[in-house]
Amino acid sequence: MPVPYSNIYDMFLSDIKDHTLLDFEVEDREKILDDLRIKAETQFKQCKNDLSDKDNIKKQYNSDLTIEEQLIIATIMRKFWMNDKIYNLELIQQRMSTKDFKLTAQSEHLLRLLNLSQELDKNISAMIVEYTVYSYSINGD
């Protein structure tokens, strides 16, 4: 049964607390979500289903992705969303002197984002390892 991209987008949106994405026009938001999903697909090479088997006109995967596979893609999308925030703050830091940047709340925010990013990397790795080990042990592949 095909899985609409919107299932994954809903999972992603429920995980982020930054509502700025909702400020975009629908077409722009869809483009951002599509870009994040495509990036996430490239990071989920272990997926047992073929992530390239999709219909971009109908905005769906033709494969029957499991909830776990959808969640992994949504989580990786969150990582790329966070990376955009981190790179944005790093650009601000480069424009300001070190002293001025340290005096702003942005420096603390950047440190927290970097810590969250590292935790998210660990979480994604653990999810993929668990998915892979479980999938291969169940199916005997």
C-alpha positions as CSV (number, residue, x, y, z in Angstrom):
1,M,0.0,0.0,0.0
2,P,1.5,3.4,-1.0
3,V,2.6,5.7,1.8
4,P,2.0,9.4,1.2
5,Y,4.8,11.8,1.9
6,S,2.4,13.7,4.2
7,N,2.6,10.8,6.7
8,I,6.3,11.4,7.2
9,Y,5.8,15.2,7.1
10,D,3.3,15.0,9.9
11,M,5.7,12.9,12.0
12,F,8.5,15.4,11.3
13,L,6.3,18.4,12.1
14,S,5.0,16.9,15.4
15,D,8.7,16.5,16.5
16,I,9.8,20.1,15.9
17,K,8.8,22.9,18.2
18,D,10.0,25.6,15.8
19,H,6.8,26.9,14.2
20,T,8.6,29.2,11.7
21,L,8.1,26.5,9.0
22,L,4.3,27.0,9.3
23,D,4.9,30.7,8.4
24,F,5.8,29.8,4.9
25,E,3.4,29.6,2.0
26,V,2.1,26.1,1.4
27,E,4.1,25.7,-1.8
28,D,7.3,26.9,-0.1
29,R,6.7,24.7,2.9
30,E,6.2,21.7,0.6
31,K,9.4,22.4,-1.2
32,I,11.3,22.6,2.1
33,L,9.8,19.4,3.3
34,D,10.5,17.7,0.0
35,D,14.2,18.8,0.2
36,L,14.5,17.5,3.8
37,R,12.9,14.2,2.9
38,I,15.2,13.7,-0.1
39,K,18.3,14.4,2.1
40,A,16.9,12.0,4.7
41,E,16.5,9.3,2.1
42,T,20.2,9.5,1.2
43,Q,21.1,8.8,4.8
44,F,18.8,5.8,5.2
45,K,20.6,3.4,2.9
46,Q,19.7,0.4,5.1
47,C,16.0,0.7,4.4
48,K,14.7,-2.7,3.3
49,N,12.1,-1.0,1.0
50,D,13.2,0.8,-2.1
51,L,13.0,4.5,-1.2
52,S,13.5,5.4,-4.9
53,D,10.3,3.7,-5.8
54,K,8.0,6.7,-5.5
55,D,5.6,8.8,-7.4
56,N,6.4,12.5,-7.0
57,I,3.2,13.5,-8.8
58,K,1.0,11.7,-6.3
59,K,3.5,12.6,-3.5
60,Q,3.9,9.1,-2.2
61,Y,6.2,6.1,-1.9
62,N,5.0,3.1,-3.9
63,S,6.4,0.8,-1.3
64,D,4.6,-0.1,1.9
65,L,7.0,1.6,4.4
66,T,6.6,0.5,8.0
67,I,5.9,3.0,10.7
68,E,9.5,2.5,11.9
69,E,10.9,3.3,8.5
70,Q,8.7,6.4,8.2
71,L,9.8,7.5,11.7
72,I,13.5,7.1,10.8
73,I,13.1,9.3,7.7
74,A,11.2,11.9,9.8
75,T,13.9,11.8,12.4
76,I,16.7,12.3,9.8
77,M,14.7,15.2,8.4
78,R,14.8,16.7,11.9
79,K,18.6,16.4,11.8
80,F,18.8,18.3,8.5
81,W,16.3,20.9,9.7
82,M,18.5,21.5,12.8
83,N,21.6,21.7,10.7
84,D,20.1,24.6,8.8
85,K,19.6,26.4,12.2
86,I,23.1,25.6,13.3
87,Y,24.7,26.8,10.1
88,N,22.7,30.0,10.3
89,L,23.9,30.8,13.8
90,E,27.5,29.9,12.8
91,L,27.2,32.5,10.0
92,I,26.1,35.1,12.6
93,Q,29.0,34.2,14.8
94,Q,31.4,34.7,11.9
95,R,30.1,38.2,11.4
96,M,30.4,39.2,15.0
97,S,33.5,39.4,17.1
98,T,34.0,36.5,19.5
99,K,33.4,38.8,22.5
100,D,30.2,40.2,21.1
101,F,28.9,36.8,20.2
102,K,29.7,35.4,23.6
103,L,27.6,38.2,25.2
104,T,24.5,37.3,23.2
105,A,21.9,34.6,23.9
106,Q,22.7,33.3,20.4
107,S,26.0,31.8,21.6
108,E,24.1,29.8,24.2
109,H,21.5,28.8,21.7
110,L,24.1,27.6,19.3
111,L,25.8,25.5,22.0
112,R,22.4,23.9,22.8
113,L,21.7,23.2,19.2
114,L,25.1,21.6,18.7
115,N,24.5,19.4,21.8
116,L,21.0,18.5,20.5
117,S,22.5,17.7,17.1
118,Q,25.0,15.3,18.6
119,E,22.3,13.6,20.6
120,L,20.1,13.3,17.5
121,D,23.0,11.8,15.6
122,K,23.4,9.1,18.3
123,N,19.6,8.6,18.3
124,I,19.5,8.2,14.5
125,S,22.4,5.7,14.5
126,A,20.8,3.7,17.2
127,M,17.4,3.7,15.4
128,I,19.1,2.5,12.2
129,V,21.2,-0.2,13.9
130,E,18.1,-1.5,15.8
131,Y,16.1,-1.5,12.6
132,T,18.8,-3.3,10.7
133,V,19.5,-5.9,13.4
134,Y,15.8,-6.6,14.0
135,S,15.0,-6.7,10.2
136,Y,17.8,-9.0,9.4
137,S,17.3,-11.3,12.4
138,I,13.5,-11.6,11.7
139,N,13.8,-12.2,8.0
140,G,17.1,-14.2,8.1
141,D,18.6,-12.2,5.3
